[in-house]
Amino acid sequence: MRLSVLPVGLSLFLLSGFAHAGTPRAVPPERLDRYWTLANSSLEAEAPMSGRNLTVPGCVTVAYTIDGNGRTRDFVVVKVAPPSDLGPMAVSLVRDMHYAPGPGNAMLDAVRTYLIVPFNVPKLANGQVDPVRQQAIMAPCRLPGFGAAAR
């Protein structure tokens, strides 16, 4: 049996990390910036070559955890509307996200949140996404009551 001895300061630091290792706090997306802010300047996603309803306007809700290092993990596709094969693409997008601590997260607490990824949103004549249509397309993917205790 091998026994490792750590300096007292490092031991306390490592133990303090375990104090926060419980279940991450559920935080709705509109309150996430208090804990974590997106650090990416761009994102990449893995698009499927074929599948069901790939060109139909819709949305995918991906729930995920942001760990104490600002990395995403524990991805779950919660909703897909209308049914399609775009779930894996949405997960690959969230997997590529990296976060920096927000102003209310000095302890670098992990949080559980979600992202609604819209797909194939119609554009206006000027080429911009139609915000009214985007909201309508994303509405079925909302998670009412998510993180109600965090408010």
PyMOL commands that set and color helices and strands:
alter all, ss='L'
color gray80, all
select helices_A, chain A and resi 8-19+29-34+87-95+131-141+148-150
alter helices_A, ss='H'
color red, helices_A
select strands_A, chain A and resi 25-26+36-38+58-66+72-81+99-101+111-119
alter strands_A, ss='S'
color yellow, strands_A
deselect
rebuild
show_as cartoon
